[in-house]
């Protein structure tokens, strides 16, 4: 069980207690439960709370980063360190209901390679955030060949075969929700209504989610590059037509070319489009730049 943590001091113990309620079910299935907490460079007492749990339960392990590398790095580290035949990723804020674990495991027993969860409601979330989230999934369905389900969570139980497939994708810029769809495998989706955090506050604000969405789009689609090229061709065509129009107008009517305010507006708009297209290209170049550096996805400070 992989549990990414970032400043979750108040939630760690409560999460452990809730998950342990499922232990009897897994004992009957002859499945041993192991906790692998990944401390993503927390600045509070998260690591201390994890160590307290380890003193009580030998089935608790942890990996602590040297600094905050992000949730994607934490999940990758968890996948690398997980030893079990079945691996589940869960947030410790209890927005991923532990009560679903038995149902998820039963789906794997029926032959599925993974049991994934998706929220069917976003109750408790800000309206603007929910709106942009739905827009992101709608855009991804249009421009990407990889299946990314609306409301999908990182909460997923997988077989070792699927975990190994994810680990084979050693890229630095990671967007795990897209990777799940890219590697394929037979997946059963389990729906549930949104659950609010048990303790603390979310670490995701609007701009972090926006940056994460850009990460997802550029990681699993090259359509933005095609759009930039199309816009460039379109503006060239419009400019050519306008040049012909001005020449004909001058030859037939003898009207002088005037209207510098409108000309300034056109120049500003065209420049804006150019910068926009350059920005799209820059996003892909930045990803390439980070990939070729071959820096580690995370650095471990302590583990047990």
matplotlib code that plots the C-alpha trace (Angstrom):
import matplotlib.pyplot as plt

x = [0.0, 1.6, 0.7, 2.2, 2.3, 3.1, 2.4, -0.2, 0.7, -2.9, -4.1, -1.5, -2.7, -6.4, -5.7, -3.8, -6.7, -9.3, -7.3, -6.7, -10.5, -10.0, -7.3, -9.6, -11.0, -7.5, -6.4, -9.2, -7.8, -4.3, -3.1, -0.6, -1.1, 2.0, 2.0, 4.6, 4.5, 6.4, 7.1, 7.5, 9.7, 7.1, 7.9, 5.7, 5.7, 4.5, 7.6, 7.6, 4.0, 5.0, 7.9, 5.5, 3.3, 6.4, 7.3, 3.9, 3.6, 6.5, 4.3, 4.8, 7.7, 8.6, 10.7, 11.5, 12.6, 15.4, 12.9, 9.5, 9.6, 5.8, 3.2, 4.2, 7.7, 6.2, 4.0, 7.0, 9.1, 6.4, 6.1, 9.8, 9.9, 6.7, 7.3, 3.8, 2.0, -0.7, -0.1, -2.6, -2.0, -4.0, -4.0, -3.8, -6.3, -9.1, -10.6, -9.8, -12.3, -10.5, -13.9, -13.6, -10.5, -12.4, -14.5, -11.4, -9.5, -12.5, -12.3, -8.7, -9.7, -12.2, -9.3, -8.9, -5.4, -6.4, -9.4, -9.5, -11.8, -13.5, -15.6, -19.0, -19.6, -17.4, -19.4, -17.4, -15.1, -15.1, -17.3, -14.6, -12.2, -14.7, -15.6, -12.0, -11.4, -14.3, -13.0, -9.5, -10.9, -13.1, -10.1, -8.0, -10.6, -10.5, -6.8, -5.3, -5.4, -4.8, -7.9, -8.1, -11.5, -13.3, -13.1, -10.3, -8.3, -4.8, -6.5, -6.0, -5.2, -3.0, -1.3, 2.5, 2.4, 0.8, 3.1, 6.2, 4.8, 4.4, 8.0, 9.3, 8.2, 11.2, 10.5, 11.2, 8.0, 5.4, 1.6, 0.4, -3.3, -2.2, 0.3, -2.4, -4.3, -1.2, 0.1, -3.4, -4.4, -7.9, -9.3, -12.5, -13.8, -15.5, -17.5, -18.1, -19.2, -16.7, -15.4, -14.0, -10.6, -10.6, -8.0, -5.9, -6.2, -5.6, -2.1, -3.5, -4.5, -5.9, -2.5, -0.9, -3.8, -3.5, 0.2, -0.6, -3.2, -0.7, 1.7, -0.9, -1.7, 1.9, 2.8, 0.1, -0.7, 1.1, -2.1, -1.1, 1.9, -0.5, -2.8, 0.1, 1.2, -2.4, -2.8, 0.4, -0.8, -4.2, -2.6, -0.3, -3.4, -5.3, -2.3, -1.9, -5.6, -5.4, -2.3, -4.2, -7.2, -5.1, -3.4, -6.7, -8.3, -5.4, -5.3, -9.1, -10.2, -6.9, -7.6, -4.6, -3.8, -4.8, -6.0, -2.9, -5.0, -6.4, -3.0, -1.6, -4.4, -3.7, 0.1, -0.6, -3.0, -0.6, 2.3, 0.1, -0.6, 3.1, 4.0, 1.2, 2.5, 6.1, 4.9, 3.4, 6.7, 8.6, 6.6, 7.6, 11.2, 11.3, 10.2, 12.9, 15.5, 14.5, 14.5, 17.9, 19.5, 18.7, 18.3, 16.8, 13.1, 13.6, 16.3, 15.9, 17.0, 15.9, 14.1, 13.2]
y = [0.0, 3.2, 6.3, 9.6, 12.2, 15.9, 17.8, 15.2, 15.1, 15.2, 12.5, 9.8, 8.1, 8.4, 7.0, 4.0, 3.2, 3.3, 1.1, -1.5, -2.1, -4.0, -6.3, -9.1, -9.3, -9.6, -12.2, -14.4, -14.0, -14.9, -11.5, -9.7, -5.9, -3.6, 0.2, 2.1, 5.8, 8.2, 11.4, 14.0, 16.4, 17.4, 20.4, 19.3, 16.2, 13.8, 11.7, 11.5, 10.2, 7.6, 6.5, 6.1, 3.8, 1.7, 1.2, -0.4, -2.3, -4.0, -3.9, -0.1, 1.1, 4.6, 6.5, 10.1, 12.6, 15.1, 17.8, 18.2, 16.6, 16.4, 13.7, 12.2, 11.5, 10.1, 7.7, 6.6, 6.0, 4.0, 1.8, 1.3, 0.2, -1.8, -5.5, -7.1, -9.0, -6.4, -2.7, 0.1, 3.9, 5.8, 9.4, 9.6, 12.5, 9.8, 11.2, 7.7, 5.6, 2.6, 0.9, 0.3, -1.9, -5.3, -4.5, -3.5, -6.7, -8.8, -7.3, -8.5, -11.9, -11.9, -11.4, -7.7, -6.2, -3.1, -1.7, 2.1, 4.6, 7.7, 10.4, 10.9, 14.1, 17.0, 18.0, 20.3, 21.6, 25.2, 25.6, 27.2, 24.4, 21.7, 23.5, 23.7, 20.0, 18.9, 21.1, 19.5, 15.9, 17.0, 18.5, 15.4, 13.1, 15.2, 15.6, 12.4, 8.8, 7.8, 7.2, 9.5, 9.1, 12.1, 12.1, 9.5, 9.3, 7.9, 5.5, 2.2, -1.4, -3.1, -6.4, -6.7, -7.0, -3.6, -2.1, -3.3, -1.8, 1.6, 1.3, 0.6, 4.2, 5.9, 9.4, 12.5, 14.4, 12.1, 12.2, 9.0, 9.3, 9.2, 6.4, 4.1, 4.4, 4.2, 0.9, -0.6, -3.7, -4.7, -2.2, -2.2, 1.3, 1.8, 4.9, 6.8, 10.2, 12.8, 12.6, 15.7, 15.6, 14.2, 16.7, 19.6, 21.5, 20.6, 21.3, 21.8, 25.3, 26.5, 27.4, 24.0, 22.2, 24.3, 23.6, 19.9, 19.9, 21.5, 18.7, 16.2, 17.7, 18.1, 14.6, 12.7, 14.9, 16.7, 18.4, 21.8, 21.9, 21.1, 23.9, 26.4, 25.4, 25.7, 29.2, 30.3, 29.1, 30.8, 34.2, 34.0, 33.3, 36.2, 38.5, 37.6, 38.2, 41.6, 42.6, 41.7, 43.7, 46.8, 46.7, 46.3, 49.1, 51.4, 50.7, 51.0, 53.6, 55.4, 55.4, 56.0, 53.3, 54.7, 53.6, 53.3, 52.5, 49.4, 48.5, 48.7, 46.5, 43.9, 44.0, 43.4, 40.6, 38.9, 39.3, 37.8, 34.8, 34.4, 34.5, 32.0, 29.6, 30.1, 29.3, 26.0, 25.1, 26.2, 23.7, 20.8, 22.0, 22.4, 18.8, 17.6, 19.7, 18.1, 14.6, 14.8, 16.0, 12.6, 13.9, 11.5, 11.7, 11.9, 11.8, 9.8, 11.2, 8.3, 5.0, 2.0]
z = [0.0, -1.2, 0.8, -0.5, 2.3, 2.3, 5.5, 6.7, 10.4, 11.5, 9.0, 9.2, 12.4, 11.4, 8.0, 9.5, 11.8, 9.0, 6.7, 9.4, 9.6, 6.3, 7.7, 8.8, 5.2, 3.7, 6.4, 5.2, 1.7, 2.9, 1.9, 4.2, 4.3, 4.2, 4.5, 2.5, 3.4, 1.1, 2.9, 0.2, 2.1, 4.7, 6.9, 9.8, 12.0, 9.3, 9.4, 13.2, 13.1, 10.5, 12.7, 15.7, 13.6, 12.6, 16.2, 16.7, 13.4, 11.5, 8.4, 8.2, 6.0, 4.8, 2.4, 3.1, 0.4, 0.9, -0.2, -1.8, -5.2, -5.8, -5.7, -9.0, -7.7, -4.5, -6.3, -8.5, -5.4, -3.9, -7.0, -6.9, -3.3, -3.2, -2.9, -3.0, -5.7, -5.4, -5.0, -4.2, -4.2, -1.6, -0.3, 3.5, 3.7, 3.5, 0.3, -1.0, 1.0, 2.5, 2.6, -1.1, -0.7, -0.4, -3.5, -5.4, -4.5, -5.5, -9.0, -9.3, -8.2, -11.1, -13.6, -13.8, -13.8, -11.9, -10.0, -10.4, -8.8, -10.1, -8.4, -9.9, -7.9, -6.8, -3.8, -1.5, -4.2, -5.4, -8.5, -10.6, -9.8, -10.7, -14.0, -15.1, -14.1, -16.3, -19.1, -18.8, -19.1, -22.0, -23.8, -23.2, -24.6, -27.8, -28.3, -26.8, -27.9, -24.3, -22.2, -19.2, -17.4, -16.0, -12.2, -12.1, -8.9, -8.3, -5.9, -7.8, -6.9, -9.4, -10.1, -10.1, -13.9, -14.3, -11.7, -13.6, -16.8, -15.1, -13.7, -17.2, -18.1, -16.4, -17.8, -15.7, -16.6, -15.2, -15.5, -13.9, -14.8, -18.5, -17.9, -16.5, -19.8, -21.9, -20.5, -21.0, -19.1, -18.1, -15.7, -13.6, -12.7, -9.3, -8.8, -5.6, -4.4, -3.4, 0.2, 1.9, 3.7, 7.2, 8.5, 7.3, 4.0, 0.4, -1.0, -4.5, -5.4, -8.8, -10.3, -9.3, -10.8, -14.0, -14.3, -13.7, -16.5, -18.9, -17.8, -18.8, -22.1, -23.3, -22.0, -23.9, -26.9, -29.7, -30.9, -29.4, -31.8, -34.7, -33.6, -33.4, -37.0, -38.2, -36.6, -38.3, -41.7, -41.2, -40.3, -43.3, -45.6, -44.0, -44.5, -48.1, -48.8, -47.1, -49.2, -52.4, -51.2, -50.4, -53.8, -55.7, -53.7, -54.4, -58.2, -58.7, -56.2, -55.6, -51.8, -49.7, -47.1, -43.8, -40.4, -38.2, -35.0, -36.6, -37.9, -34.4, -33.1, -35.8, -35.0, -31.3, -32.0, -34.4, -31.9, -29.2, -31.4, -32.2, -28.5, -27.7, -30.4, -29.2, -25.6, -26.8, -28.5, -25.4, -23.2, -25.3, -25.5, -21.7, -21.3, -23.7, -21.8, -18.5, -19.9, -21.5, -18.2, -16.8, -13.2, -10.7, -10.2, -6.4, -3.8, -0.6, 2.8, 5.0, 4.6, 6.7]

ax = plt.figure().add_subplot(projection="3d")
ax.plot(x, y, z, "-o")
ax.set_aspect("equal")
plt.show()
